[in-house]
Amino acid sequence: LFGEYLRAENILQNYDEFATLKALQKVDISDPEAVETFKAEHYVDNEKFAELQTIRLPAERKVQDYRSAYNDIRDWQRREKAANDRDKSTTDWDDVVFEIDLLKSQEINLDYILGLIFDHNREKKGKEALTEEVRRLIRSSLGNRAKEGLIVDFIQQTNLDDMPDKASIIDAFFTYAQREQQREAEALIKEENLNEEAARRYIRTSLKREYATENGTELNETLPKLSPLNPQYKTKKQTVFQKIGAFIEKFKGVGGHL
């Protein structure tokens, strides 16, 4: 059903009237000045304004929750397939199509999320309410879901009141993220006893292309000295690949040097 909603919304976005209707959702109808400003900006007369008020749209907050659940289900389905558990499932997923291209076309970028943190902090909602709102937004995003913990930790560890504008909070986040990237890369290399030079080279390359791959010899070169015939070799390789893959998802796009 949500896939159908995404397809319908994608078509409606081509129409000015739909953009006007969406803009109306943010107007305080009880404020005459705000209403008159809206009418002037969107060239809407009283009759059209009354008509627009009769059309109901789902709240943006609710749509974000649906996006989050939609992404969660997609991630779960991919894990089910990877684990070969489909035979245990009572749901036939073959006819279910996830509208990923439509989600990507409406993707919320990282700068927007960070700007929202600045706006919400100015409204003095408190870090708990701010964190909840940001979690909802991040989970509705395909590209930034893996950064949820990173962004939440940044909120908790930063005095947001010291940030004079949105540019400052964006700079502060990227500085924080690059520092965490360094720390987590070093911890991963140490934890898995990897070849440091090869591991850093592989991680840098993966960050540049924004995904990790098992193709080629780069991943193999990061591994501790184990014979490919050793039964532990394949398990070790998969573990390292999964951990580096998760690392790339979390830190891609934050810049910095390793």
C-alpha positions in Angstrom: 0.0 0.0 0.0 2.8 2.4 0.8 4.4 1.6 -2.5 1.1 2.7 -4.2 1.2 5.9 -2.1 4.8 6.6 -3.3 3.8 6.1 -6.9 0.8 8.4 -6.6 2.8 11.1 -4.8 5.5 10.9 -7.5 2.9 11.7 -10.2 1.2 14.5 -8.1 4.5 16.2 -7.5 4.5 17.4 -11.1 1.4 19.6 -10.4 1.6 23.1 -8.8 -1.7 22.5 -7.1 -0.3 19.6 -5.1 2.7 21.7 -4.1 0.3 24.4 -2.9 -1.7 21.8 -1.0 1.4 20.5 0.8 2.5 24.0 1.6 -0.9 24.6 3.2 -0.3 21.8 5.7 2.4 24.0 7.4 0.1 27.1 7.7 -1.5 28.0 11.0 -5.1 28.4 9.8 -6.0 30.3 13.0 -3.5 33.0 12.1 -5.2 35.5 9.7 -1.9 37.1 8.7 -0.3 33.7 7.9 -3.4 32.7 5.8 -3.2 36.0 3.8 0.5 35.5 3.2 -0.1 32.0 2.0 -2.9 33.2 -0.4 -0.6 35.9 -1.8 2.4 33.6 -2.3 0.4 30.8 -4.0 -2.1 33.1 -5.9 -5.1 31.4 -4.1 -8.5 33.2 -3.7 -11.0 32.6 -0.9 -12.9 30.0 -2.9 -9.8 28.0 -3.8 -8.5 28.3 -0.2 -11.8 26.8 1.1 -11.5 24.0 -1.5 -7.9 23.1 -0.5 -9.0 22.9 3.1 -11.4 20.1 2.3 -8.5 17.9 0.9 -6.8 15.8 3.6 -3.2 14.7 3.3 -1.4 12.3 5.7 0.7 14.2 8.2 4.4 14.5 7.2 5.3 12.9 10.6 3.2 9.9 9.8 4.6 9.6 6.3 8.1 9.6 7.8 7.0 6.7 10.1 5.7 4.8 7.1 9.0 5.4 5.3 10.9 4.1 8.3 8.8 0.9 8.5 9.0 0.4 4.8 12.8 0.6 4.9 12.9 -1.7 8.0 10.8 -4.3 6.1 13.0 -4.1 3.1 16.1 -4.6 5.2 14.5 -7.5 7.0 13.6 -9.1 3.7 17.1 -8.9 2.4 18.4 -10.5 5.6 15.9 -13.3 5.2 17.0 -14.0 1.7 20.7 -13.9 2.6 20.1 -16.4 5.4 18.1 -18.7 3.2 15.2 -18.6 5.5 12.5 -18.0 2.9 11.2 -21.5 3.3 10.4 -20.8 6.9 8.4 -17.7 6.0 4.6 -17.8 5.5 4.8 -14.7 3.3 5.4 -14.9 -0.4 7.7 -11.9 -1.2 8.0 -12.6 -4.9 5.2 -10.2 -5.8 6.3 -7.4 -3.5 8.1 -4.6 -5.2 9.9 -2.0 -3.1 9.8 1.4 -4.8 13.5 2.2 -4.0 13.9 4.6 -7.0 11.0 6.6 -5.8 12.4 6.7 -2.3 15.8 7.8 -3.6 14.1 10.6 -5.7 12.7 12.1 -2.4 15.9 11.4 -0.4 16.6 13.7 2.6 20.2 14.8 2.5 22.5 15.0 5.5 22.8 18.8 5.5 19.0 19.0 5.8 19.0 16.7 8.8 21.7 18.7 10.5 19.9 22.0 9.7 16.8 20.6 11.3 18.8 19.8 14.5 19.7 23.5 14.6 16.1 24.7 14.0 14.7 22.3 16.7 17.4 23.2 19.2 16.4 26.9 18.8 12.8 26.0 19.6 14.2 24.6 23.0 12.5 21.2 22.6 15.2 19.6 24.7 17.7 16.9 23.6 15.3 14.0 24.3 12.6 15.4 22.0 15.2 16.5 19.5 16.7 13.0 19.4 13.3 11.3 18.9 12.5 13.7 16.0 15.9 13.1 14.4 15.7 9.3 14.7 12.3 9.4 12.9 13.8 11.5 10.1 16.9 9.4 9.7 15.1 6.1 9.7 12.9 7.3 6.8 16.0 8.0 4.8 17.7 5.3 2.6 21.1 6.9 2.5 21.5 8.0 6.1 19.9 5.2 8.1 23.4 3.8 9.0 24.4 7.2 10.5 21.6 7.2 13.1 23.9 6.3 16.0 26.6 8.7 14.8 24.2 11.6 14.6 22.5 10.8 17.9 25.8 10.6 19.7 26.8 13.9 18.1 23.7 15.5 19.6 24.3 14.1 23.0 27.9 15.1 23.1 27.7 18.6 21.6 26.6 21.9 23.2 24.2 22.9 20.4 23.6 26.2 22.1 27.1 27.2 21.1 26.3 26.9 17.4 25.4 30.3 16.0 24.1 29.1 12.6 23.4 26.0 10.5 26.8 26.2 8.8 28.5 25.9 12.3 26.5 22.8 13.2 27.3 21.1 9.9 31.0 21.9 10.3 30.9 20.6 13.9 29.2 17.3 12.9 31.7 16.6 10.1 34.6 17.3 12.4 33.1 14.9 15.0 32.3 12.3 12.4 35.8 12.3 10.9 37.3 11.9 14.4 34.9 8.9 15.1 35.8 7.5 11.7 39.5 7.4 12.6 38.8 5.9 16.1 36.5 3.2 14.8 38.8 2.3 11.9 41.7 1.8 14.3 39.5 -0.2 16.6 38.3 -2.5 13.8 41.8 -3.1 12.5 43.0 -4.0 16.0 40.0 -6.1 16.9 40.2 -8.2 13.7 44.1 -8.2 13.7 44.1 -6.9 10.2 47.1 -6.0 8.0 47.0 -2.3 8.9 48.4 -0.8 5.7 46.2 -3.0 3.4 43.1 -2.5 5.6 43.4 1.3 5.5 43.9 1.2 1.7 40.9 -1.0 1.3 38.7 1.1 3.6 39.8 4.3 1.8 39.0 2.8 -1.6 35.6 1.6 -0.3 34.8 5.0 1.2 35.6 6.7 -2.1 33.2 4.4 -4.1 30.8 4.4 -1.1 30.5 0.6 -0.8 32.7 -2.4 0.0 33.2 -5.3 -2.4 34.6 -8.8 -2.2 35.8 -8.6 -5.8 39.5 -8.5 -6.5 42.3 -9.1 -4.0 42.0 -6.0 -1.8 39.9 -7.6 0.9 42.1 -10.7 1.0 45.1 -8.6 1.6 43.6 -7.1 4.7 43.2 -10.5 6.4 45.7 -12.0 8.9 48.0 -14.6 7.5 45.7 -17.6 7.1 45.8 -20.3 4.4 42.7 -20.2 2.1 42.5 -23.9 2.9 42.1 -23.2 6.6 38.4 -23.7 7.5 38.5 -20.4 9.5 39.6 -18.4 6.5 36.1 -18.1 4.8 34.5 -17.3 8.2 37.1 -14.6 9.0 36.8 -13.1 5.5 33.0 -12.8 5.8 33.2 -11.3 9.3 35.7 -8.7 8.2 33.7 -7.9 5.0 30.5 -7.4 7.0 32.2 -5.2 9.6 33.9 -3.1 6.9 30.7 -2.9 4.9 28.8 -1.6 8.0 31.7 0.9 8.6 31.4 2.2 5.0 27.7 2.7 5.3 28.1 4.6 8.5 30.9 6.9 7.4 30.6 7.3 3.6 30.3 11.0 2.7 31.8 12.4 5.9 35.3 13.0 4.3 38.5 13.0 6.3 41.6 10.9 6.0 42.6 7.4 7.1 
